Each structure stands twice: as C-alpha cells, then as structure tokens.
Amino acid sequence: MEKFTRLTGVAAPLFRANIDTDAIIPSREMKRVSKEGLGEGMFADWRYSDVAARVENPDFVLNRQPYRKAPILMGGPNFGCGSSREHAVWALQDYGVRCVIAPSFGAIFQGNCVRNGILPLVLPEPSIVALVEQADPQILTIDLAAQTVRTPDGTELPFTIPPADKEMLLEGLDAIGVTLKRLPTIQSFEGAYRARHPWLFF
C-alpha cells in the first residue's frame, strides 16, 4: 500500500450530503475481476450522460478542468454511506483520489479508505463550505504527520485522526502489516505458550 505523508493538489468540490457507495460505483460497474479499471466506473451515473457509450456529462465537476484527476475530493456529510462495498474505495483509488474531505463518513467506508491508502479527513462542515467558496480551484496541502490542511494563503486547518489509522497511512501498512510489526512479541508469546502447554503441539 502506498504511504500517505504529504499531498498537495487540486480539491474538487463535490459537496453533497449522503453520497452513498452505489453513487460512487454503481453495482453494474463491478464486473471486473481485479481492481484495475474500476476508476472508469466511479460516479458513472453522474459522470456520463450516456453511461453505456461513456459520453461525458460536461456539467459534472470531474469532467471539467482543472478538476480532472483531482487527488482530493471535498464532499458533504455522511460521505460513503450505504452498503459495505469496498469497490467504492477501489474505484476512487484507481481514479487517483488520495484524500476525501467531509464532515462525516459512513463507518465501513471510512475504514476501507484507511486500509487502501486513502485519507478520510474530517473537517467541520462550515470549514469545507468556506474552502469551496474561497477559491476556484482550491489547491490544498495535506500534512498527515502534522494533521493540518493548508491553503495557498497560509491558512491552516487542524484535523484529528485515530492514532492507529494515522500509523497505517503514514507507514503504508494494511492490518496484516501492522500486526507483523509486533512479530517479536507474538513469537515470544507463542514460545512461552508452547512451553507451558506442550501437549497441544504434537
């Protein structure tokens, strides 16, 4: 998994409440046998005026410059609600999104983001609205170690993140990788347990 340390890029405004996983990637777009290419189906019902022919909707923000391939999305409350489909995160990742900023997230979606190298960054709704309204485009610098979002004029917005999630993102580790960091402790426990209960290990 790619590490997330510091990111500077265009932030695309997609400020709608309750953007669910079916909107992020409709079920009909999940026919691939790998994660590769899922980005083509991301927001398919919004991105395309003719989904089957892949005719772009010119009014959708990600179809306009400078927001094409924006690595940051600014969404509304309860982003990623709905089903638990991990394909939603895989589609964002394949498209090139590294961070989603929202006032709140669907819990499963938020966890899936962290486990796939995308930062689900929580800011108060008024702060996000201000970012959307202050500049077009808005270019943000996100420093995960410092837990700040910086605007071009030097304004810094702090954010919080659970320490375990921060560790996984900074080090580019999935849950197994985090566990393996504690391998010496695990092996020590296994050795002591085997010595105390040898009859279990024939």
C-alpha positions in Angstrom: 0.0 0.0 0.0 1.3 3.5 -0.9 2.3 5.6 2.0 0.3 8.8 2.7 2.6 11.5 4.2 2.0 14.8 2.4 -0.2 15.7 -0.5 -0.6 18.9 -2.5 -3.2 19.0 -5.2 -6.5 20.4 -6.6 -9.5 19.7 -4.4 -12.6 19.0 -6.4 -15.9 20.3 -4.8 -18.5 17.5 -4.6 -20.4 18.9 -1.7 -23.5 16.7 -1.5 -24.9 15.0 1.6 -25.2 11.3 1.8 -23.1 10.3 -1.2 -23.5 6.6 -0.9 -21.4 3.7 -2.2 -23.8 3.0 -5.0 -23.3 6.5 -6.3 -19.6 6.2 -6.0 -19.7 3.0 -8.1 -23.0 1.5 -9.3 -23.3 -2.2 -9.0 -23.3 -2.7 -12.7 -19.7 -1.3 -12.8 -18.4 -4.0 -10.6 -18.0 -6.7 -13.2 -14.2 -6.7 -13.4 -12.1 -9.5 -11.9 -9.5 -7.0 -10.5 -9.3 -3.6 -9.0 -7.7 -2.2 -12.1 -10.0 -0.1 -14.3 -12.7 0.5 -11.6 -12.0 4.2 -11.8 -13.7 4.3 -15.1 -17.0 3.5 -13.4 -16.6 5.9 -10.5 -19.6 8.2 -10.2 -20.7 6.7 -13.6 -24.3 7.9 -13.3 -23.1 11.4 -12.7 -20.0 11.5 -15.0 -21.7 10.2 -18.1 -24.8 11.5 -19.9 -24.8 8.1 -21.7 -23.3 5.5 -19.4 -23.1 2.7 -22.0 -21.3 4.9 -24.5 -19.3 6.7 -21.9 -20.4 10.1 -23.1 -19.2 12.6 -20.6 -21.6 14.9 -18.8 -20.0 18.3 -19.2 -21.7 19.7 -16.0 -20.1 17.1 -13.7 -17.2 18.6 -11.8 -14.6 15.9 -12.5 -15.2 16.3 -16.3 -14.0 19.9 -16.2 -10.6 21.4 -15.9 -8.8 21.8 -13.6 -10.7 19.1 -11.7 -10.0 16.1 -13.9 -7.9 13.6 -11.9 -8.1 15.8 -8.8 -6.4 13.8 -6.0 -8.7 15.4 -3.3 -12.5 15.4 -3.1 -14.4 17.7 -0.8 -17.7 16.0 0.0 -20.7 16.6 2.2 -21.9 14.9 5.4 -22.1 11.1 5.6 -19.9 10.5 2.6 -19.7 6.8 1.7 -22.8 5.7 3.5 -24.9 2.8 2.2 -23.5 -0.7 1.5 -20.2 -2.0 2.6 -18.8 -2.5 -0.9 -15.1 -2.0 -0.9 -15.2 -1.4 -4.6 -16.2 2.2 -3.9 -12.8 2.8 -2.3 -11.0 0.8 -5.0 -12.7 2.9 -7.7 -11.6 6.2 -6.0 -8.1 4.8 -5.6 -7.9 3.7 -9.3 -9.1 7.1 -10.4 -6.3 8.7 -8.4 -8.1 10.1 -5.3 -5.8 10.0 -2.3 -7.9 12.0 0.2 -11.6 12.7 0.7 -12.5 15.6 3.0 -16.0 15.5 4.5 -17.8 16.5 7.8 -18.5 12.8 8.4 -18.2 9.4 6.8 -20.0 6.1 6.6 -18.1 4.0 9.2 -17.3 1.0 6.9 -16.3 3.2 4.0 -14.0 5.2 6.4 -12.3 2.0 7.5 -12.0 0.8 3.9 -10.3 4.1 2.9 -7.6 3.7 5.6 -7.0 0.1 4.6 -6.5 1.1 1.0 -4.3 4.2 1.4 -6.9 6.9 1.1 -7.1 9.5 3.9 -10.7 10.1 5.1 -10.2 13.6 6.5 -12.9 15.0 8.8 -13.4 18.8 8.9 -16.3 20.8 10.2 -19.0 21.5 7.6 -18.5 25.3 7.7 -14.8 24.9 7.1 -15.4 22.8 4.0 -18.0 25.2 2.7 -15.6 28.0 3.1 -12.9 26.1 1.2 -15.3 25.5 -1.6 -16.3 29.2 -1.8 -13.0 30.8 -1.3 -11.1 29.7 -4.4 -11.7 28.1 -7.8 -9.8 26.0 -7.9 -8.8 25.3 -4.4 -5.3 23.8 -4.0 -4.7 22.2 -0.7 -1.6 20.8 1.1 -2.4 18.0 3.5 0.2 17.1 6.0 -0.8 13.9 7.8 2.1 13.9 10.3 1.2 17.5 11.4 -2.5 16.8 10.9 -3.1 20.1 9.1 -4.8 21.2 5.9 -3.0 24.3 4.4 -4.5 26.7 1.8 -2.3 28.8 -0.6 -2.7 31.9 1.6 -1.2 30.0 4.6 -4.3 29.3 6.5 -4.0 26.0 8.4 -6.9 23.9 9.5 -6.2 21.2 12.0 -7.8 17.8 11.9 -7.9 14.7 14.1 -7.4 11.1 13.2 -7.3 7.9 15.3 -3.6 7.0 16.0 -4.0 3.5 14.6 -5.3 4.9 11.3 -2.6 7.5 11.1 0.1 4.9 11.7 -1.3 2.7 8.9 -1.4 5.5 6.4 2.0 7.1 7.2 3.7 3.7 7.0 1.7 2.3 4.1 0.6 -0.7 6.1 -2.5 -2.8 5.9 -3.9 -4.6 9.0 -1.6 -7.6 8.5 1.4 -5.3 8.1 0.6 -3.5 11.4 0.3 -6.9 13.1 3.7 -8.0 11.7 5.4 -5.0 13.3 4.7 -6.8 16.6 6.1 -10.1 15.3 8.8 -10.4 18.1 6.2 -10.0 20.8 3.9 -12.5 19.0 6.7 -15.1 18.7 7.7 -14.6 22.3 4.2 -15.3 23.4 3.9 -18.3 21.2 7.1 -19.7 22.5 6.1 -19.3 26.1 2.6 -20.7 25.5 4.1 -23.7 23.7 6.4 -24.3 26.7 3.5 -24.1 29.2 1.2 -26.3 27.1 3.4 -28.8 25.1 0.6 -31.4 24.8 -1.2 -29.0 22.4 1.6 -29.1 19.9 2.1 -32.7 18.8 
